């Protein structure tokens, strides 16, 4: 039978896979970035034609954060885990864009894929070298 003390502290959830944890953190950063861009578009001075440029920045930050987490959780080969996470993140975004709005592959999507791979790799290299 559980005592009252054990019910006061919620159990901590720890995702064992560095890639899954990185994708989850990248999705959180993407959601926050999308909310900020939406707020800036609605209440700020941002124009709609500027949105693709800012969305590339949000994708870069999300891939960096995901790569950082993946590299830190792996504790070895951060560049590998971060780069793979950046590619997986970019492909997932491309797949969602294709399924949601029938967006094809063009120069902008290839730029986003290269950018997420590079930022994920860089985040993984930094994350693996951080102390726990």
C-alpha positions in Angstrom: 0.0 0.0 0.0 1.3 3.5 -0.9 1.8 6.1 1.7 0.9 9.7 1.4 4.5 10.8 0.9 4.8 8.7 -2.3 1.7 10.2 -3.8 3.0 13.8 -3.3 5.8 13.4 -5.7 4.8 12.5 -9.3 6.9 9.9 -11.0 9.6 11.2 -13.4 9.4 10.0 -17.0 12.7 9.3 -18.6 12.9 8.4 -22.3 15.7 6.0 -22.8 16.2 6.5 -26.5 18.3 9.6 -27.3 16.6 10.0 -30.7 13.1 9.8 -29.3 14.0 12.3 -26.5 15.5 14.6 -29.1 12.5 14.5 -31.4 10.2 15.2 -28.4 12.3 18.3 -27.4 12.5 19.4 -31.1 8.7 19.2 -31.3 8.3 21.3 -28.1 10.7 23.9 -29.5 8.8 23.9 -32.8 5.5 24.4 -31.0 6.9 27.3 -29.0 8.4 28.8 -32.1 5.1 28.5 -34.0 3.2 30.2 -31.1 5.7 33.0 -31.1 5.5 33.5 -34.8 1.7 33.4 -34.7 1.7 36.0 -32.0 4.1 38.2 -33.9 2.1 37.8 -37.1 -1.1 38.7 -35.3 -0.1 41.4 -32.9 3.4 42.4 -34.1 4.8 44.2 -37.1 5.7 41.0 -38.9 4.3 40.7 -42.5 3.1 37.4 -43.9 5.8 37.4 -46.7 8.5 37.3 -43.9 7.1 34.1 -42.4 9.1 31.6 -44.5 12.4 33.2 -43.4 11.4 33.1 -39.7 10.2 29.6 -40.0 13.6 28.5 -41.1 15.0 30.1 -38.0 12.5 28.2 -35.9 13.3 24.9 -37.6 17.0 25.5 -37.0 16.5 26.2 -33.3 14.3 23.2 -32.9 16.8 20.9 -34.7 19.6 22.4 -32.5 17.7 21.7 -29.3 16.8 18.2 -30.4 20.4 17.5 -31.4 21.6 18.9 -28.1 19.3 16.6 -26.1 20.1 13.6 -28.3 23.9 14.2 -27.9 23.6 14.7 -24.2 21.5 11.6 -23.7 23.8 9.4 -25.9 27.0 10.5 -24.1 29.0 9.4 -27.1 29.1 10.3 -30.8 27.1 13.5 -30.4 27.7 14.6 -34.0 26.2 11.3 -35.2 23.1 11.3 -33.1 22.6 15.1 -33.6 23.0 14.8 -37.4 20.7 11.9 -37.6 18.2 13.6 -35.5 18.4 16.8 -37.7 17.8 14.7 -40.9 15.0 12.7 -39.3 13.4 16.0 -38.0 13.7 17.6 -41.5 12.2 14.6 -43.2 9.4 14.5 -40.7 8.6 18.2 -41.4 8.7 17.5 -45.1 6.4 14.6 -44.7 3.9 16.6 -42.6 4.1 19.4 -45.2 3.4 17.0 -48.0 0.5 15.3 -46.3 -1.0 18.5 -44.9 -0.8 20.9 -47.9 0.6 18.8 -50.7 3.9 20.7 -50.6 6.5 19.4 -52.9 10.3 19.4 -52.8 11.9 22.6 -53.9 15.0 24.7 -53.1 13.5 26.0 -49.9 12.7 22.5 -48.6 16.1 21.2 -49.5 17.6 24.3 -47.7 15.5 23.4 -44.6 16.7 19.8 -44.7 20.4 20.8 -45.0 19.9 23.4 -42.3 18.3 21.0 -39.8 21.0 18.4 -40.5 23.7 21.0 -39.8 22.1 22.5 -36.7 21.2 19.0 -35.3 24.9 18.0 -35.8 26.1 21.1 -34.1 23.7 20.7 -31.2 24.7 17.1 -30.8 28.4 18.0 -30.6 27.7 20.6 -27.9 25.3 18.3 -26.0 27.7 15.4 -25.8 30.3 17.6 -24.2 28.0 19.0 -21.5 28.4 17.7 -18.0 25.5 15.8 -16.5 
